[in-house]
Amino acid sequence: MLVETAEIKTLPMQQKLELLELVSEALFEDSSNFESPNWHKEVLESRENSLREPKSWMTLQELKKSLHE
């Protein structure tokens, strides 16, 4: 590997963020060679469908409560 995990851990936060940005840009540029897995499409479709059913939405208070349970 070009950059070892141990090296990344020693970087200051700003440099970690810059590295993350560089990797993200490289992945985006090469995204035409990448196909999302089927499960990802299924999750996105499920989320899109749930947006069409407001009765399944949570209020902010309900969400906060569910996060603390």
Beta strands, then each sheet from edge to edge (+ up, - down):
end
